[in-house]
Amino acid sequence: MDGTLTAAFWGVSMLFVLTPGVDWAYAIAAGRHRGGVYPAVTGMLAGHLTATLLVAAGVAAILASSEVAMTALTIAGSLYLIWLGITALRHPAATDVETRAAPVDHARLFTKGIGVSLLNPKVFLLFLALLPQFTAQAAIWPTGVQIIMLGALHVGNCAIVYFAVGHGARTILSTRPRAAKIVGILSGIVMIGLGIALVIEKALTAIH
């Protein structure tokens, strides 16, 4: 692989990862629960890795070329985000130490994490537009392998930032139950807002 292209991709990838969005909101929400950061973040990373493999296999290009498929993905992703947001609003952080220390369902957090990243149509479109631009035709490795390696690099960036965000939230909020409850509510509002925004954006695109 071309070292210059790889370094350039790393910088662009990190800029995207450092931009707060639904991934940040979910990592922060998971940080409100003891032991919740690891399964939540690894779920999101698994979703990003799956999206990378789909791009490398050409499946994402097929999805992007189908208006019906992208509309269905957008609706599914929007409804999922709205559901996560409503769940966060219905079950804000506990206000007592005993309840906050209670064990959480790791499998459920992991599965939700996959959905957060994999059902987001912007992830597919971003990967589809971004990853091929940093591959080298003259490289020894096939383009598909280069895309997978770049995707793995992006997943590494995500891991660094999302774990830092989640554990940072856990450290700050574990001794501040009132703040934890406020953050939980805000995270829910953000996820609902992003879900609604996806639908509105898709509707405006269809009109034009």
N, C-alpha and C positions, 0 to 999 in steps of 0.2 A: 504494500500500500504506500501511497505517496505521503511522506511525512508532513509536508507543508499543508496538504489538503486535510490530513487527519487533525493537525493542530488547529487549523481554521474551523473545522467542524466542532472540535471540543469547545472552542470559544463561543460559537453560535449556540451550541447545545446548552452550555452553562447559562447563557443569557436567558434562554427560554425557561430553563428550570428555576432560575432565580426570580422569575416573574410570578407573583402570587396568583393563584387560581384555585380551581376545585381540588387539585391535589394537595395544595397547602391547607385548604380548609379541612379536608379529611384527615390529614396528618395531625393537625391541631386538635380536631375533635377526638381522635384516637388517643392523643396525649392526656386527655382528661381521665382516662381509665388506667389503672395500674396494669402494666404488662400489655397494653393495647397497641403501642407504637410498632413493635416488631411485626406482628401479623398484618396490620393494616398497611404498612409501608411495603412489606414483601409482596403483598397482594397487588399493590399498584405497580411494583416493579415487574411482576409476572405478566401483568396486562400490557405493559410497554414492550416487554420482550416478545410477547405473542404478536403484537402489532408489527414489530420489526420482522418477524418470520413471515407474516402475511404479505408485507411489502416485498420481501425478498422472493417470495414464491409467486408474486404477481397477482395475488388474490385482491389486494387493496386496490390495484389499478382497475380491476374488473368492477369492484364495488363503486369506485369513484366515477366510473363511466355510466353507471346505472342510476338514473334519477330516482327510480322507485326504491332501490336498495339504500341509497343515501338518505332519502326521506324517512324510510323505515328506521334506519340506524339513528337518525337525529331524534325522531319521536321517542324511540326506546331509551336513548341516552338522556333525553330531557325528562321523561317520566321517572327514570331511575334517580336522577339528581334531585328532582322534586320530592320523591319518596324519602330519600336519605335526609333531605332538609326537614321534612315534616317529622320524621322520626327523631331527629336531633332536637326539634322544638318540643316534642311531646315528652322526651326523656332527657331533660337538661342534666348537667352534672349534679351529683348528690352534694348535699351541704354538710354531711358528717363524715368523719374520717373512716369509720367502720364500713360504711357503704361504698365509699370511694376505693377502699382497699379490697373490696370483694373481687373474686376472679371474674374474668370476662371470657366470652366465647371466642377463642382465637380463630377457629375455623370460619365463624361468621364474619369476623373482621377481615380475614384474608379474602374471603369470597367477595365481600363488599369492595375491597380494594381493587380486585380484578375488574369488577364492574365499573368502578369510577374511571379507570383509565381506558378499558377496552370498549366501553359503550359510548365513549366521547368521540364523535365524528371528527373533531378537530385534531385528535391524535393521529388518525389515519391520514387525513389530508396533509398534516404537517410532515409526517414521515414520508409520505408519497412525494411531496414537493421538495423536501430537504435532503433526504438520504442519497438519492441518485446523483445530486449535484456535486457531491464530494467523493465520488468514485472516479478512478483513473482507468481509462480504456486500455492504456499500455501496461497496466499492472499484471503481475503474474497470476494473482488470484482472480477468479471469475467475479463479475459484478455482484451476483447474489451473495457471495461470501463476503465481499467488501461491505455490502449493506448490513449484513449480520454483525460484522465486527464494529461498524460505526454505531449500530443500534445498541450493541453491548456497552460501548463507550458512553452512550447517552444514558443507558440504564445505570451505569456507575455514577454519573453526575447526579442522577435522580436520587440514588441511594444516599449519597453524601448530604445533599440538601434536605431531603425529606426526613431522614433520621434526625438531622440536626434540628429541624423545625419541630418534629414530634417530641423529641426528648427535651428540647428547650421549653416547649409548652408544658410538658409534664413537670419539669423542675419548678417552673414559675407558678403553675396553677395548683400543684399538690398541696401547698400550704395556704392557698387563697381560694376557699370554696366559693365565695361570692363572685370573684373574678372568673373562676372556672365556669360558673353557671352563665355569666354574661357571654363568655367566649363561646360556650356551647350554643347559645341562642343566636349569636352573630354568625357562627359557622352554618347553622341551619338556614338562616336568612340568605347567606351567600350562595349556598347550594341551590336553594329554591330560585333565587334570582338568576343564576347561571343557567338553570334548566329552562326557565321562561325565556331568557335571552336567546337560547339556541333555537327555540320554536319561532320567535319573532324574526330572527335573522333568516331562517329558512323560508318563512312566509314572504318576507320582503324580497328575497332572491327570486322566489317563484313568480312574484308579481312583475318584477323587472325582466 
